[in-house]
């Protein structure tokens, strides 16, 4: 994607403190259109996405709050900022059809997670082919 090309993103959040909630909501309104109170559609270029991510990291309490930015394309990255949600047995895939094809074929998936204050959660998915 070029520096000025915009892409559509969905921004959603769950903020524990009312004061932080107001601040995050105001920041989200600067770049997006509210679809629901804590759900926004944003059209951002890479620089705008980076600025939004940095701003949100400064506004939230990463141990109590949860912010997610989903790219609208099937192969777009998922940006996850804040507390880690535990979904037993649930994985999010950018390309669910490819994941289903691999799982049906018998490939196995290993998942490793790292947490970094500046970069948020980073997940590594590695397929082992049969």
C-alpha positions, -999 to +999 in steps of 0.1 A: +000+000+000+013+034-009+019+060+018-012+080+009-036+052+000-063+047+026-077+014+038-108+008+057-105-003+094-129-012+121-120+002+155-137-012+186-129-009+223-139-019+258-126+007+283-130+001+321-128+037+334-154+064+323-128+091+320-105+071+298-136+060+278-145+096+270-109+103+259-107+072+237-141+080+222-131+116+214-099+103+198-117+077+177-141+103+165-112+123+150-104+096+125-136+076+123-174+075+120-192+060+149-213+029+139-222+022+175-209+039+207-176+019+208-174+008+172-160+030+145-152+028+108-120+045+098-104+052+064-067+056+072-034+057+054-004+040+071+008+072+088-027+079+102-030+043+114+004+046+132-006+079+148-040+065+160-023+034+174+003+055+193-024+079+206-046+051+218-017+034+236-011+066+256-048+069+265-056+035+278-046+014+308-033-017+290-040-039+320-077-030+321-087-018+287-090-035+253-088-018+219-088-036+186-083-024+150-093-048+123-084-042+087-114-046+064-094-068+039-093-105+045-054-104+047-051-072+068-034-074+101-053-073+134-040-047+159-048-055+195-039-030+222-045-035+260-055-064+281-055-099+268-088-116+264-088-153+269-110-172+244-105-209+251-103-227+218-109-196+196-085-183+171-089-153+148-077-158+113-073-131+086-081-156+060-106-181+075-110-201+042-073-208+040-073-218+077-102-242+072-086-257+041-054-264+061-072-278+091-093-301+070-061-313+053-047-322+087-021-295+091-014-285+127-011-250+140+012-237+168+005-204+184+029-183+203+022-149+219+044-121+231+033-090+249+052-057+245+040-024+259+049-004+228+037-029+203+008-045+221+001-082+216+019-100+189+008-135+179+028-158+157+009-186+139+030-213+123+016-241+102+032-275+102+021-292+070+012-329+068 
